[in-house]
Amino acid sequence: SKFTTAYNWQNCVNMQVGQTYEVHWPSSAAGACGTLNQYQTPFADGVFCNWATVGNTTYEQIGVQAQVFIVVNDASYYYPNLIRGMIVDATSGHGSDMALYTGSTTGSSKSNTVCSQYAPITWQVDRKCWPISASSFDK
């Protein structure tokens, strides 16, 4: 029932229990890393606010971590403060089986015909799909 029982969304009203969602956490030596503005919008400003410091080595200085979650209606899968970064937990295995590859930035303005100008980017993606409570996203 945790995969099918509806959740009363307060903020993420278009999300659904039982669906999967991929979450990205970009970081950059050219951004405001380690400051209160590390996670900000518009997004590109947070990753590239110090673009002049990157030079031609984007793959060494800009990266994205990602995890895939299936949303469940079960508070025992609650993880606080997702905005602060990927879930890494040696006990549960979160963030321990990673695929590493070179790619580019993503976004709604990118497609198979319109590529990102920000490449190469180092990606680190958790290979597993993890259950997570709806309230983890909604709070």
Sequence and secondary structure as in RCSB ss.txt:
>XXXX:A:sequence
SKFTTAYNWQNCVNMQVGQTYEVHWPSSAAGACGTLNQYQTPFADGVFCNWATVGNTTYEQIGVQAQVFIVVNDA
SYYYPNLIRGMIVDATSGHGSDMALYTGSTTGSSKSNTVCSQYAPITWQVDRKCWPISASSFDK
>XXXX:A:secstr
 TTTS    SS TT  TT EEEEEEEEETTTTTTSTTSS SSHHHHHHTTGGGTTT HHHHEEEEEEEEEEES G
GG  S GGG    BTTTTBTSSEEEEEE    TT  SSS  SS  EEEEEEEEEEEEEHHHHH 
